[in-house]
Structure formats: C-alpha cells, structure tokens
Amino acid sequence: MRLVDVSRLILPAGWQERARAALEAIAALDSAERAKAINQRSAIWAELKPALKGLSHNKCWYCESKDLRSDNAVDHFRPKNSVKGTERFPAASGHPGYWWLAFDYTNYRFSCTICNSIRKSAGGTSGGKQDCFPLFDEQHRAKCDHDDTDEELPLLLDPTNPADLGALWFDDSGTAVPRPKKPGESDVSYERWRARAEESIALYHLNHPDIKEARHRLAQQIRQLANDTDKWLRRAESGVPVAHAELGVKLGQLRRALDADSEYSATGYCVLRGLRGSSPAAEAVLELF
C-alpha cells in the first residue's frame, strides 16, 4: 500500500456545487429513502473516477494492482448506506451509513473489484471490503453529520493517511502479513497495529491467489536483479571499464521497482529491505528511495 495524496486531486469545474446540491437533497430523507437517493446520484462520484485513478498511476489504492483485477470502482472508505463490522470487531446494528460523506471526495478511494466487493477465489480465499468498516471502539463511532469521525480509530488501513503506511509487510512468497515488531515498541502498540493489518489483509483480500502470485514473481525478479547488480558492483570496484555503465543500468532497474507508478512497489521495497546486509546493491537503492 502506497500513500495517495488526495490534496492533489483536481476537481472538475462545478463538481463541488453539484456535490453540495446532492447532499442537500438527501439530508432530510429517512434512511430507506436516503440510500436509494444516494445511489441514484452515483454519477457524482463516478465523475471523479479518472482523476482518482490518475492519483495512483492507474493502480488500486489498496492492493496496487493495475490490470490483474480490473473493473475498478470508486469506493466509499466510510460506507455511505450501511455499516458492517467483522467477527472480531462487530459493529452495532442500525447504523445509517456515513451518508453525509457520500459526496465528499476525501472519502473516495479508487479500488479494484476484489478489494471492494465480496469475492471468493478459486483457491478458496475470500474477502472484499463492501460495507465493512470496523472500529476498535464502537462507542466512538460517528452516527450523524454532527459527530466527529476523528474520534474513530478504524481497523482498516487508509492509503490516504501517512500514519498508516508501513503497517503491512510482504514476504518473498508474495504473502501480505503484518509488519514485524519494531525495537522498543510496546506489546500494546504492536498488537493494535497487527490487528489493523490482519483486518485490512482480510477485508481488502490482499492475499487473493492471483495477486499473491504476482507479488511472488516480482520478489523473484528483484532478488535476481539484485544478485546481478551486486556482480556488476564488484566488477566496477575492480576497475572493469564497462562495469560502471552497466552498474548504472542495473541500479536504475532496481530503483524503478520502487517507483510510485510500478505495480506492487510496496512489495519491492520489502524485498529490498530484506536484502539489507547481504546485498550492497539493495542498500544502495534504498538510500536513493
């Protein structure tokens, strides 16, 4: 998961006025009528889909896939019509959804279908965020437009929040797992982050077999490229004339695996982090990151 800066989003002319009018139109309705009215105005958020897609270089904000899991959509991070919890973190029944955020672009996330909708893979895994939005403390959940959502502590990791970055780790098999515990980190703090990572991995279906295999292939490619680059580094240090130019090419290839527009760049970063201490090339690239 990479940071997506929604402050860079360029809104179409008149969009905010149309969004404001849509919110005013649904505000006075009861919950049943409101949900229908919100869905009838889906063109409001659909209009932003190309711009949201562009912010992440055409990648799903949750899993970093481009074409692998297509039919991407605009997800409402805080669900607009109803709210569900999970087995470990159930939500109170009867929540009307965060309807007051239905037309708030800061609540939109560009998402692939598998991350956003309930799906079961051929390999037996299942996931999909849909209307799930579990909290650590249900008592702090905002229930109307006058409540402060900043009082909530969501279980789901948010790609627009810099504070959430680094909670996930990707091993060489392509599996998404919680990050390792940091030196000096308290057990209480780490268990909170681990719970958030585990719930996010499950609900975003980050270990869908297809994407897991794609990350595995990338990990293999990076390891092989790092090994080749180390060889050219040793040759350059030995004074081989052509080695310096070839070393630059190889380092550039490794560096591109971490670029924001590269698929699964967070996986690439984890693989290179895992090579620190054994691969001088990996350490050199991480210094450039």
Backbone hydrogen bonds, N-H to C=O, Kabsch-Sander energy under -0.5 kcal/mol:
donor,donor_aa,acceptor,acceptor_aa,energy
4,V,159,P,-2.4
5,D,3,L,-0.5
6,V,4,V,-1.0
8,R,5,D,-1.7
9,L,6,V,-1.6
11,L,9,L,-0.7
15,W,12,P,-2.2
18,R,14,G,-2.0
19,A,15,W,-2.7
20,R,16,Q,-2.4
21,A,17,E,-2.2
22,A,18,R,-2.0
23,L,19,A,-2.2
24,E,20,R,-2.2
25,A,21,A,-1.7
26,I,22,A,-1.3
27,A,23,L,-1.4
28,A,24,E,-0.5
29,L,26,I,-1.2
34,R,30,D,-3.0
35,A,31,S,-2.1
36,K,32,A,-1.3
37,A,33,E,-2.4
38,I,34,R,-2.8
39,N,35,A,-2.2
40,Q,36,K,-1.8
41,R,37,A,-0.6
41,R,38,I,-1.4
42,S,39,N,-1.3
44,I,41,R,-2.0
46,A,42,S,-2.4
47,E,43,A,-1.6
48,L,45,W,-1.2
49,K,46,A,-1.3
52,L,48,L,-2.8
53,K,49,K,-2.7
54,G,50,P,-1.9
55,L,51,A,-1.3
56,S,52,L,-0.7
56,S,53,K,-0.8
57,H,54,G,-1.5
58,N,53,K,-2.8
59,K,56,S,-1.1
60,C,65,S,-2.6
61,W,110,F,-3.1
64,E,60,C,-1.9
70,S,67,D,-0.6
73,A,111,S,-3.5
75,D,73,A,-0.8
75,D,109,R,-3.5
77,F,75,D,-0.8
77,F,107,N,-2.9
83,V,95,H,-0.5
84,K,131,D,-2.5
86,T,89,F,-1.8
95,H,92,A,-0.6
98,Y,79,P,-3.4
99,W,97,G,-2.1
101,L,98,Y,-2.1
102,A,99,W,-1.6
104,D,101,L,-1.6
105,Y,103,F,-0.7
107,N,104,D,-2.3
108,Y,105,Y,-1.5
109,R,75,D,-2.4
111,S,73,A,-2.9
111,S,109,R,-0.6
113,T,70,S,-1.1
116,N,112,C,-1.8
117,S,113,T,-3.1
119,R,127,G,-2.8
121,S,125,T,-3.1
124,G,121,S,-1.7
127,G,119,R,-1.9
128,G,202,A,-0.5
128,G,203,L,-1.3
129,K,115,C,-3.0
130,Q,116,N,-2.5
132,C,129,K,-2.7
133,F,84,K,-3.1
136,F,153,L,-2.1
140,H,137,D,-1.7
141,R,138,E,-1.7
147,D,144,C,-1.7
149,T,147,D,-0.7
151,E,148,D,-1.6
152,E,149,T,-1.6
155,L,134,P,-2.6
156,L,134,P,-0.6
161,N,158,D,-1.8
164,D,161,N,-2.1
165,L,162,P,-1.1
167,A,164,D,-1.2
169,W,177,V,-3.1
171,D,175,T,-2.0
174,G,171,D,-2.0
177,V,169,W,-3.2
179,R,167,A,-2.2
185,E,182,K,-2.1
190,Y,186,S,-2.5
191,E,187,D,-2.6
192,R,188,V,-1.5
193,W,189,S,-2.0
194,R,190,Y,-3.0
195,A,191,E,-2.1
196,R,192,R,-1.9
197,A,193,W,-2.5
198,E,194,R,-2.8
199,E,195,A,-2.5
200,S,196,R,-2.2
201,I,197,A,-2.7
202,A,198,E,-2.0
203,L,199,E,-2.8
204,Y,200,S,-2.6
205,H,202,A,-0.6
206,L,201,I,-1.9
207,N,201,I,-0.5
208,H,205,H,-1.4
212,K,208,H,-2.6
213,E,209,P,-2.3
214,A,210,D,-1.9
215,R,211,I,-2.3
216,H,212,K,-2.0
217,R,213,E,-2.4
218,L,214,A,-1.9
219,A,215,R,-2.4
220,Q,216,H,-2.1
221,Q,217,R,-2.3
222,I,218,L,-2.6
223,R,219,A,-2.3
224,Q,220,Q,-2.3
225,L,221,Q,-2.6
226,A,222,I,-2.8
227,N,223,R,-2.1
228,D,224,Q,-2.3
229,T,225,L,-2.6
230,D,226,A,-2.2
231,K,227,N,-1.5
232,W,228,D,-1.9
233,L,229,T,-2.2
234,R,230,D,-2.1
235,R,231,K,-2.0
236,A,232,W,-2.5
237,E,233,L,-2.2
238,S,234,R,-1.2
239,G,236,A,-1.3
240,V,235,R,-2.3
243,A,240,V,-1.3
244,H,240,V,-0.6
246,E,242,V,-1.8
247,L,243,A,-2.8
248,G,244,H,-1.8
249,V,245,A,-1.6
250,K,246,E,-2.4
251,L,247,L,-2.8
252,G,248,G,-2.0
253,Q,249,V,-1.9
254,L,250,K,-2.3
255,R,251,L,-2.6
256,R,252,G,-1.9
257,A,253,Q,-0.9
257,A,254,L,-0.7
258,L,255,R,-1.6
259,D,256,R,-1.3
262,S,259,D,-1.6
264,Y,64,E,-0.8
265,S,262,S,-1.1
267,T,264,Y,-0.6
268,G,264,Y,-1.8
269,Y,265,S,-2.2
270,C,266,A,-1.9
271,V,267,T,-2.5
272,L,268,G,-2.2
273,R,269,Y,-2.4
274,G,270,C,-2.1
275,L,271,V,-0.7
275,L,272,L,-0.7
276,R,273,R,-1.2
278,S,275,L,-2.0
279,S,275,L,-2.1
283,E,279,S,-1.8
284,A,280,P,-2.3
285,V,281,A,-2.3
286,L,282,A,-2.3
287,E,283,E,-1.5
288,L,284,A,-0.7
288,L,285,V,-0.9
289,F,285,V,-0.7
289,F,286,L,-0.6
